[in-house]
Amino acid sequence: MIAILIFLGVLIVFFLYLTGVYNSLVALRNHVKNAWSQIDVQLKRRHDLIPNLVETAKGYLKHERETLEAVIQARNQAVHHLNQVNQGSAFTPGQAQKAMQSESILTGALSKLMVVMEQYPELKANQNMIQVSEELTSTENRIGFARQAFNDATTQYNIRTESFPDLILARLFKFDGLPLWELEDKTQRQVPKVSFSS
């Protein structure tokens, strides 16, 4: 009788441990999703600003059509991949990675556009361009802070899913590791310069 009670006690403790690990993995995954949604809000704001930026620049940059088209194409790809992440019922590493890569390409295209725009003093003095550039700069800063929060939450989640013995339960219930938001191109480590003051 005592042996049965001890066995039942061990089973209960084991079940409670597994429940605690599972619940903490769910909580960590939800922190990552929340951090992603904060990035999502800022990226959508960025995506909304880009057409205004391009439209304002279009009149001045008649000979830079290729640069403008590259920005629009990169923006459209970024919007597409961001929508794929947000439409899925699960936040998957593959979807997140594609969204991060397309945002990296968009950042590169924006940087090239900013370099070209610096060569046009009339454009730099345009009131609409000044306003859009200030909003874009503010948004880029918010994206940077949101990326940091996402990477912090993802790191905590990944540590838990890769630590023994929790990794056994994580693999059993498909708590896959998630990618950090890292910049692939070292030239993108700086926020695109969007200052148009003379």
C-alpha positions in Angstrom: 0.0 0.0 0.0 2.8 2.4 0.9 4.6 1.6 -2.3 1.5 2.4 -4.3 1.1 5.7 -2.5 4.8 6.6 -3.2 4.4 5.6 -6.8 1.2 7.8 -7.2 3.0 10.7 -5.4 6.0 10.4 -7.8 3.5 10.4 -10.8 1.7 13.4 -9.5 5.0 15.3 -9.0 6.2 14.3 -12.4 2.8 15.4 -14.0 3.0 18.8 -12.2 6.6 19.3 -13.4 5.6 18.5 -17.0 2.6 20.8 -16.7 4.8 23.6 -15.3 7.4 23.2 -18.1 4.7 23.1 -20.8 2.9 26.2 -19.4 6.2 28.2 -19.2 7.1 27.3 -22.8 3.6 28.5 -23.9 4.2 31.8 -21.9 7.6 32.3 -23.5 6.3 31.6 -27.0 3.5 34.2 -26.3 6.0 36.7 -25.2 7.8 36.2 -28.5 4.6 36.6 -30.4 3.8 39.8 -28.5 7.3 41.2 -29.3 6.7 40.3 -32.9 3.4 42.2 -33.0 5.2 45.3 -31.7 7.6 45.1 -34.6 4.6 44.4 -36.9 2.9 47.6 -35.9 6.1 49.7 -36.6 6.8 47.8 -39.9 3.3 48.5 -41.1 3.8 52.2 -40.3 7.1 52.1 -42.2 5.4 50.4 -45.2 2.7 53.1 -45.2 5.2 55.9 -45.2 7.3 54.6 -48.1 4.7 55.3 -50.9 4.6 58.9 -49.7 8.3 59.1 -49.7 8.6 57.7 -53.2 5.7 59.8 -54.6 7.3 63.0 -53.2 10.7 62.1 -54.6 9.3 61.0 -58.0 9.0 64.5 -59.3 12.6 65.3 -58.5 14.2 62.0 -59.3 13.1 61.5 -62.9 16.4 59.9 -63.9 16.4 57.6 -60.9 13.4 55.5 -61.9 15.3 52.2 -61.2 16.0 53.2 -57.6 12.4 54.2 -57.0 11.1 50.9 -58.5 13.6 48.9 -56.4 12.2 50.5 -53.2 8.6 49.9 -54.2 9.4 46.3 -55.1 11.3 45.7 -51.9 8.4 47.2 -49.9 5.8 45.0 -51.7 7.9 41.9 -50.9 8.2 43.0 -47.3 4.4 43.6 -47.0 3.8 40.2 -48.5 6.0 38.3 -46.2 4.8 40.2 -43.1 1.2 39.3 -44.1 2.2 35.7 -44.4 3.5 35.7 -40.8 0.4 37.4 -39.5 -2.1 35.2 -41.4 -0.7 31.9 -40.1 -2.1 30.3 -36.9 1.4 29.5 -35.7 4.4 31.8 -35.6 6.9 29.6 -37.6 10.6 30.1 -37.8 10.5 29.9 -41.6 7.9 32.6 -42.0 9.7 34.9 -39.6 13.0 34.4 -41.4 11.5 35.3 -44.7 9.9 38.5 -43.3 13.2 39.5 -41.7 15.1 38.9 -44.9 12.7 41.0 -47.0 12.8 43.8 -44.4 16.6 43.7 -44.7 16.3 44.1 -48.5 13.9 47.0 -48.0 16.3 48.7 -45.6 19.1 48.4 -48.2 16.9 49.8 -50.9 15.8 52.7 -48.7 19.4 53.4 -47.9 20.3 53.6 -51.6 17.3 55.9 -52.2 18.5 58.2 -49.4 21.9 58.5 -50.9 20.5 59.4 -54.2 18.1 62.0 -52.7 20.9 63.7 -50.9 22.1 64.9 -54.4 18.9 67.0 -54.9 18.8 70.1 -52.8 15.3 71.1 -54.0 14.0 67.8 -52.8 15.7 68.1 -49.4 13.9 71.5 -49.0 10.5 70.1 -49.9 8.1 70.5 -46.9 6.4 67.2 -47.5 9.7 65.4 -47.8 10.9 66.9 -44.5 7.7 65.7 -42.8 7.9 62.2 -44.3 11.6 61.9 -43.5 11.0 62.9 -39.8 8.2 60.3 -39.5 10.4 57.6 -41.2 13.3 58.4 -38.9 11.0 58.1 -35.8 9.6 54.8 -37.1 13.1 53.4 -37.8 14.0 54.2 -34.2 10.9 52.4 -32.9 11.6 49.4 -35.1 15.1 49.2 -33.6 13.7 49.2 -30.0 11.0 46.6 -31.0 13.7 44.4 -32.6 15.6 44.5 -29.3 12.5 43.4 -27.4 11.9 40.7 -29.9 15.4 39.4 -29.7 15.3 39.4 -25.9 12.0 37.4 -25.8 13.3 35.0 -28.5 16.6 34.5 -26.6 14.7 33.5 -23.4 12.4 31.2 -25.4 15.3 29.6 -27.3 17.3 29.0 -24.0 14.4 27.3 -22.5 13.6 25.1 -25.5 17.3 24.1 -25.8 17.9 23.4 -22.1 17.8 19.9 -20.7 15.4 18.4 -19.6 12.9 21.0 -21.0 14.1 20.4 -24.6 12.5 16.9 -24.5 9.1 18.3 -23.9 9.8 21.2 -26.3 10.5 18.8 -29.1 7.6 16.5 -28.2 5.2 19.4 -28.4 7.0 21.1 -31.4 8.2 24.2 -29.6 10.8 24.9 -32.3 13.6 27.4 -31.8 13.0 30.8 -33.4 15.5 33.0 -35.3 16.8 36.3 -33.8 16.4 39.4 -35.9 19.9 40.0 -37.1 21.2 42.3 -39.8 22.6 40.3 -42.7 24.4 43.2 -44.3 26.8 45.1 -42.1 26.1 48.3 -44.0 22.5 48.1 -42.6 23.7 48.4 -39.0 22.9 52.1 -39.1 19.5 53.6 -39.5 19.0 55.0 -43.0 19.9 58.6 -43.0 16.8 60.6 -43.8 17.9 64.1 -42.8 17.0 66.7 -45.5 18.1 69.8 -43.8 20.3 72.1 -46.0 
